Amino acid sequence: MSDENQNEVAQEEQAEPQFAIQRIYTKDVSFETPNSPAVFQTDWKPEIKLDIDTRSNKLADNTFEVVLAVTVTATVEGQTAFLAEVQQAGIFTIGNLPEPQLAHTIGAFCPTTLFPYARETIASLVNRGSFPQFNLSPVNFEALFASYVQQRNAEAQAQASAPESTETH
């Protein structure tokens, strides 16, 4: 009877959701000041453009690399003051999740985990470029992921309801 209990416990442990961070690392960093030193001689009233993207790839069963790419472009009087790009990555163990929860974990939870690291790297790059202190505002990856899912569902519905074209000869 104890063997049956051990098998049941082992099966329950296998069925429990798993999440672990194996490693967080900087995959790529770039910082450019293409219009220096002239940019330092203008009034500092920058326009900031922020681009965020995520991608992931499956490395092995239950092991995924998630990459958060953050690009910040500051322009002053139409000239690029600086361009900071960071690809912050992580290797995550994610197991025993149904597909929708797995997609949510990879698309929202993992980027939320990576963002503070990318934010700190960008702040450091901007500081080392001798620009005024720059801190990215927090990003709601839950809302971004929900918007992405909603957009994908709308596209799928539009394709499903589109009349099929028929050719006549």
CYANA upper distance limits for C-alpha pairs under 8 A (distance plus 0.5 A):
  1 MET  CA      5 ASN  CA      7.01
  2 SER  CA      6 GLN  CA      6.67
  3 ASP  CA      7 ASN  CA      6.69
  4 GLU  CA      8 GLU  CA      6.68
  5 ASN  CA      9 VAL  CA      6.64
  6 GLN  CA     10 ALA  CA      6.59
  7 ASN  CA     11 GLN  CA      6.59
  8 GLU  CA     12 GLU  CA      6.63
  9 VAL  CA     13 GLU  CA      6.64
 10 ALA  CA     14 GLN  CA      6.74
 11 GLN  CA     15 ALA  CA      6.74
 12 GLU  CA     16 GLU  CA      6.84
 14 GLN  CA     96 ASN  CA      7.92
 15 ALA  CA     96 ASN  CA      6.33
 16 GLU  CA     96 ASN  CA      6.72
 17 PRO  CA     94 ILE  CA      8.03
 17 PRO  CA     95 GLY  CA      6.20
 17 PRO  CA     96 ASN  CA      5.22
 17 PRO  CA     97 LEU  CA      6.22
 18 GLN  CA     93 THR  CA      7.49
 18 GLN  CA     94 ILE  CA      5.79
 18 GLN  CA     95 GLY  CA      5.22
 18 GLN  CA     96 ASN  CA      6.80
 18 GLN  CA     97 LEU  CA      8.28
 19 PHE  CA     92 PHE  CA      7.53
 19 PHE  CA     93 THR  CA      5.91
 19 PHE  CA     94 ILE  CA      5.13
 19 PHE  CA     95 GLY  CA      7.15
 20 ALA  CA     92 PHE  CA      6.19
 20 ALA  CA     93 THR  CA      5.49
 20 ALA  CA     94 ILE  CA      7.23
 21 ILE  CA     90 GLY  CA      7.79
 21 ILE  CA     91 ILE  CA      6.77
 21 ILE  CA     92 PHE  CA      5.17
 21 ILE  CA     93 THR  CA      6.88
 22 GLN  CA     90 GLY  CA      7.88
 22 GLN  CA     91 ILE  CA      5.82
 22 GLN  CA     92 PHE  CA      6.01
 22 GLN  CA     93 THR  CA      7.38
 23 ARG  CA     90 GLY  CA      5.94
 23 ARG  CA     91 ILE  CA      5.71
 23 ARG  CA     92 PHE  CA      7.75
 24 ILE  CA     88 GLN  CA      8.03
 24 ILE  CA     89 ALA  CA      6.29
 24 ILE  CA     90 GLY  CA      4.70
 24 ILE  CA     91 ILE  CA      7.03
 24 ILE  CA    114 LEU  CA      7.96
 25 TYR  CA     88 GLN  CA      6.60
 25 TYR  CA     89 ALA  CA      5.84
 25 TYR  CA     90 GLY  CA      6.54
 26 THR  CA     86 VAL  CA      7.92
 26 THR  CA     87 GLN  CA      6.60
 26 THR  CA     88 GLN  CA      5.16
 26 THR  CA     89 ALA  CA      6.41
 27 LYS  CA     86 VAL  CA      8.23
 27 LYS  CA     87 GLN  CA      5.81
 27 LYS  CA     88 GLN  CA      6.26
 27 LYS  CA     89 ALA  CA      6.50
 28 ASP  CA     85 GLU  CA      8.29
 28 ASP  CA     86 VAL  CA      6.27
 28 ASP  CA     87 GLN  CA      5.48
 28 ASP  CA     88 GLN  CA      7.76
 29 VAL  CA     84 ALA  CA      8.21
 29 VAL  CA     85 GLU  CA      6.19
 29 VAL  CA     86 VAL  CA      5.14
 29 VAL  CA     87 GLN  CA      6.95
 30 SER  CA     83 LEU  CA      8.27
 30 SER  CA     84 ALA  CA      6.26
 30 SER  CA     85 GLU  CA      5.51
 30 SER  CA     86 VAL  CA      7.03
 31 PHE  CA     82 PHE  CA      7.59
 31 PHE  CA     83 LEU  CA      6.16
 31 PHE  CA     84 ALA  CA      5.02
 31 PHE  CA     85 GLU  CA      6.89
 31 PHE  CA    125 LEU  CA      7.23
 32 GLU  CA     82 PHE  CA      6.00
 32 GLU  CA     83 LEU  CA      5.66
 32 GLU  CA     84 ALA  CA      7.08
 33 THR  CA     80 THR  CA      7.79
 33 THR  CA     81 ALA  CA      6.22
 33 THR  CA     82 PHE  CA      5.02
 33 THR  CA     83 LEU  CA      7.12
 33 THR  CA    129 GLY  CA      8.25
 34 PRO  CA     80 THR  CA      7.20
 34 PRO  CA     81 ALA  CA      7.43
 34 PRO  CA     82 PHE  CA      7.44
 35 ASN  CA     39 VAL  CA      6.22
 35 ASN  CA     79 GLN  CA      7.46
 35 ASN  CA     80 THR  CA      6.92
 35 ASN  CA     81 ALA  CA      6.63
 36 SER  CA     40 PHE  CA      7.16
 36 SER  CA     81 ALA  CA      7.80
 37 PRO  CA     41 GLN  CA      7.75
 38 ALA  CA     42 THR  CA      7.72
 39 VAL  CA     76 VAL  CA      7.91
 39 VAL  CA     79 GLN  CA      8.22
 39 VAL  CA     81 ALA  CA      6.37
 40 PHE  CA     44 TRP  CA      8.45
 42 THR  CA     76 VAL  CA      8.31
 43 ASP  CA     76 VAL  CA      8.47
 44 TRP  CA     76 VAL  CA      7.45
 45 LYS  CA     76 VAL  CA      6.72
 46 PRO  CA     74 ALA  CA      6.23
 46 PRO  CA     75 THR  CA      5.81
 46 PRO  CA     76 VAL  CA      5.29
 46 PRO  CA     77 GLU  CA      8.33
 46 PRO  CA     81 ALA  CA      8.44
 47 GLU  CA     74 ALA  CA      6.04
 47 GLU  CA     75 THR  CA      5.72
 47 GLU  CA     76 VAL  CA      6.93
 48 ILE  CA     72 VAL  CA      7.35
 48 ILE  CA     73 THR  CA      6.23
 48 ILE  CA     74 ALA  CA      5.10
 48 ILE  CA     75 THR  CA      7.13
 49 LYS  CA     72 VAL  CA      6.21
 49 LYS  CA     73 THR  CA      5.60
 49 LYS  CA     74 ALA  CA      6.94
 50 LEU  CA     70 VAL  CA      7.78
 50 LEU  CA     71 THR  CA      6.32
 50 LEU  CA     72 VAL  CA      5.26
 50 LEU  CA     73 THR  CA      7.11
 51 ASP  CA     69 ALA  CA      8.46
 51 ASP  CA     70 VAL  CA      6.32
 51 ASP  CA     71 THR  CA      5.59
 51 ASP  CA     72 VAL  CA      7.05
 52 ILE  CA     68 LEU  CA      7.72
 52 ILE  CA     69 ALA  CA      6.19
 52 ILE  CA     70 VAL  CA      5.21
 52 ILE  CA     71 THR  CA      7.02
 53 ASP  CA     68 LEU  CA      6.45
 53 ASP  CA     69 ALA  CA      5.61
 53 ASP  CA     70 VAL  CA      7.17
 54 THR  CA     66 VAL  CA      7.60
 54 THR  CA     67 VAL  CA      6.04
 54 THR  CA     68 LEU  CA      5.09
 54 THR  CA     69 ALA  CA      6.52
 54 THR  CA    107 GLY  CA      7.89
 54 THR  CA    111 PRO  CA      7.77
 55 ARG  CA     66 VAL  CA      6.38
 55 ARG  CA     67 VAL  CA      5.85
 55 ARG  CA     68 LEU  CA      7.33
 56 SER  CA     64 PHE  CA      7.26
 56 SER  CA     65 GLU  CA      5.95
 56 SER  CA     66 VAL  CA      4.82
 56 SER  CA     67 VAL  CA      6.57
 56 SER  CA    106 ILE  CA      7.87
 57 ASN  CA     64 PHE  CA      6.22
 57 ASN  CA     65 GLU  CA      5.92
 57 ASN  CA     66 VAL  CA      7.25
 58 LYS  CA     62 ASN  CA      8.23
 58 LYS  CA     63 THR  CA      6.58
 58 LYS  CA     64 PHE  CA      4.97
 58 LYS  CA     65 GLU  CA      6.90
 59 LEU  CA     63 THR  CA      5.94
 59 LEU  CA     64 PHE  CA      5.80
 59 LEU  CA     65 GLU  CA      7.14
 60 ALA  CA     64 PHE  CA      7.57
 62 ASN  CA     93 THR  CA      5.88
 62 ASN  CA     94 ILE  CA      5.49
 62 ASN  CA     95 GLY  CA      5.49
 63 THR  CA     91 ILE  CA      7.39
 63 THR  CA     92 PHE  CA      6.17
 63 THR  CA     93 THR  CA      5.03
 63 THR  CA     94 ILE  CA      6.68
 64 PHE  CA     91 ILE  CA      6.14
 64 PHE  CA     92 PHE  CA      5.80
 64 PHE  CA     93 THR  CA      6.94
 64 PHE  CA     94 ILE  CA      7.85
 65 GLU  CA     89 ALA  CA      7.35
 65 GLU  CA     90 GLY  CA      6.11
 65 GLU  CA     91 ILE  CA      5.00
 65 GLU  CA     92 PHE  CA      6.85
 66 VAL  CA     89 ALA  CA      6.08
 66 VAL  CA     90 GLY  CA      5.96
 66 VAL  CA     91 ILE  CA      7.02
 66 VAL  CA     92 PHE  CA      8.11
 66 VAL  CA    106 ILE  CA      7.42
 66 VAL  CA    110 CYS  CA      7.38
 66 VAL  CA    111 PRO  CA      7.94
 67 VAL  CA     87 GLN  CA      6.76
 67 VAL  CA     88 GLN  CA      6.21
 67 VAL  CA     89 ALA  CA      4.74
 67 VAL  CA     90 GLY  CA      7.09
 67 VAL  CA    111 PRO  CA      8.13
 68 LEU  CA     86 VAL  CA      8.49
 68 LEU  CA     87 GLN  CA      6.07
 68 LEU  CA     88 GLN  CA      5.70
 68 LEU  CA     89 ALA  CA      6.60
 68 LEU  CA    111 PRO  CA      6.51
 68 LEU  CA    114 LEU  CA      7.34
 68 LEU  CA    115 PHE  CA      7.82
 68 LEU  CA    118 ALA  CA      8.43
 69 ALA  CA     85 GLU  CA      7.77
 69 ALA  CA     86 VAL  CA      6.25
 69 ALA  CA     87 GLN  CA      4.84
 69 ALA  CA     88 GLN  CA      6.89
 70 VAL  CA     85 GLU  CA      6.26
 70 VAL  CA     86 VAL  CA      5.85
 70 VAL  CA     87 GLN  CA      6.92
 70 VAL  CA    118 ALA  CA      7.65
 71 THR  CA     83 LEU  CA      7.68
 71 THR  CA     84 ALA  CA      6.18
 71 THR  CA     85 GLU  CA      4.88
 71 THR  CA     86 VAL  CA      7.02
 72 VAL  CA     83 LEU  CA      6.27
 72 VAL  CA     84 ALA  CA      5.69
 72 VAL  CA     85 GLU  CA      6.97
 73 THR  CA     80 THR  CA      7.63
 73 THR  CA     81 ALA  CA      8.18
 73 THR  CA     82 PHE  CA      6.43
 73 THR  CA     83 LEU  CA      5.03
 73 THR  CA     84 ALA  CA      7.01
 74 ALA  CA     80 THR  CA      6.44
 74 ALA  CA     81 ALA  CA      5.91
 74 ALA  CA     82 PHE  CA      5.87
 74 ALA  CA     83 LEU  CA      6.98
 75 THR  CA     79 GLN  CA      5.71
 75 THR  CA     80 THR  CA      4.76
 75 THR  CA     81 ALA  CA      5.59
 75 THR  CA     82 PHE  CA      7.64
 76 VAL  CA     80 THR  CA      6.89
 76 VAL  CA     81 ALA  CA      6.64
 82 PHE  CA    126 VAL  CA      8.41
 84 ALA  CA    122 ILE  CA      6.97
 84 ALA  CA    125 LEU  CA      7.69
 84 ALA  CA    126 VAL  CA      7.97
 85 GLU  CA    122 ILE  CA      8.01
 86 VAL  CA    118 ALA  CA      6.79
 86 VAL  CA    121 THR  CA      7.85
 86 VAL  CA    122 ILE  CA      7.51
 87 GLN  CA    118 ALA  CA      7.81
 88 GLN  CA    114 LEU  CA      6.86
 88 GLN  CA    115 PHE  CA      8.17
 88 GLN  CA    117 TYR  CA      7.52
 88 GLN  CA    118 ALA  CA      6.16
 89 ALA  CA    114 LEU  CA      7.35
 90 GLY  CA    110 CYS  CA      8.40
 90 GLY  CA    114 LEU  CA      7.63
 94 ILE  CA    102 LEU  CA      7.99
 97 LEU  CA    101 GLN  CA      6.37
 97 LEU  CA    102 LEU  CA      6.00
 98 PRO  CA    102 LEU  CA      6.59
 99 GLU  CA    103 ALA  CA      6.58
100 PRO  CA    104 HIS  CA      6.71
101 GLN  CA    105 THR  CA      6.54
102 LEU  CA    106 ILE  CA      6.69
103 ALA  CA    107 GLY  CA      6.26
104 HIS  CA    108 ALA  CA      6.00
104 HIS  CA    109 PHE  CA      7.35
104 HIS  CA    145 PHE  CA      7.72
105 THR  CA    109 PHE  CA      5.23
105 THR  CA    110 CYS  CA      6.59
106 ILE  CA    110 CYS  CA      5.88
106 ILE  CA    111 PRO  CA      7.91
107 GLY  CA    111 PRO  CA      7.19
107 GLY  CA    141 PHE  CA      8.24
107 GLY  CA    145 PHE  CA      6.65
108 ALA  CA    112 THR  CA      6.64
108 ALA  CA    141 PHE  CA      5.48
108 ALA  CA    142 GLU  CA      5.78
108 ALA  CA    144 LEU  CA      8.24
108 ALA  CA    145 PHE  CA      6.37
109 PHE  CA    113 THR  CA      6.82
109 PHE  CA    141 PHE  CA      7.92
109 PHE  CA    142 GLU  CA      8.01
110 CYS  CA    114 LEU  CA      6.80
111 PRO  CA    115 PHE  CA      6.39
111 PRO  CA    141 PHE  CA      7.40
112 THR  CA    116 PRO  CA      8.21
112 THR  CA    139 VAL  CA      8.30
112 THR  CA    140 ASN  CA      8.26
112 THR  CA    141 PHE  CA      6.66
114 LEU  CA    118 ALA  CA      7.09
115 PHE  CA    119 ARG  CA      6.45
115 PHE  CA    139 VAL  CA      8.45
116 PRO  CA    120 GLU  CA      6.65
117 TYR  CA    121 THR  CA      6.76
118 ALA  CA    122 ILE  CA      6.70
119 ARG  CA    123 ALA  CA      6.73
119 ARG  CA    135 ASN  CA      7.54
119 ARG  CA    136 LEU  CA      6.58
120 GLU  CA    124 SER  CA      6.64
120 GLU  CA    135 ASN  CA      8.46
121 THR  CA    125 LEU  CA      6.68
122 ILE  CA    126 VAL  CA      6.64
122 ILE  CA    135 ASN  CA      8.48
123 ALA  CA    127 ASN  CA      6.65
123 ALA  CA    133 GLN  CA      7.49
123 ALA  CA    134 PHE  CA      5.96
123 ALA  CA    135 ASN  CA      6.31
123 ALA  CA    136 LEU  CA      8.28
124 SER  CA    128 ARG  CA      6.60
125 LEU  CA    129 GLY  CA      6.70
126 VAL  CA    130 SER  CA      7.16
126 VAL  CA    131 PHE  CA      6.21
126 VAL  CA    132 PRO  CA      8.01
126 VAL  CA    133 GLN  CA      7.64
126 VAL  CA    134 PHE  CA      7.19
127 ASN  CA    131 PHE  CA      6.05
127 ASN  CA    132 PRO  CA      7.14
127 ASN  CA    133 GLN  CA      6.57
127 ASN  CA    134 PHE  CA      8.02
140 ASN  CA    144 LEU  CA      6.98
141 PHE  CA    145 PHE  CA      6.41
142 GLU  CA    146 ALA  CA      6.65
143 ALA  CA    147 SER  CA      6.60
144 LEU  CA    148 TYR  CA      6.68
145 PHE  CA    149 VAL  CA      6.67
146 ALA  CA    150 GLN  CA      6.62
147 SER  CA    151 GLN  CA      6.59
148 TYR  CA    152 ARG  CA      6.68
149 VAL  CA    153 ASN  CA      6.64
150 GLN  CA    154 ALA  CA      6.68
151 GLN  CA    155 GLU  CA      6.70
152 ARG  CA    156 ALA  CA      6.65
153 ASN  CA    157 GLN  CA      6.64
154 ALA  CA    158 ALA  CA      6.59
155 GLU  CA    159 GLN  CA      6.73
156 ALA  CA    160 ALA  CA      6.63
157 GLN  CA    161 SER  CA      6.56
158 ALA  CA    162 ALA  CA      6.48
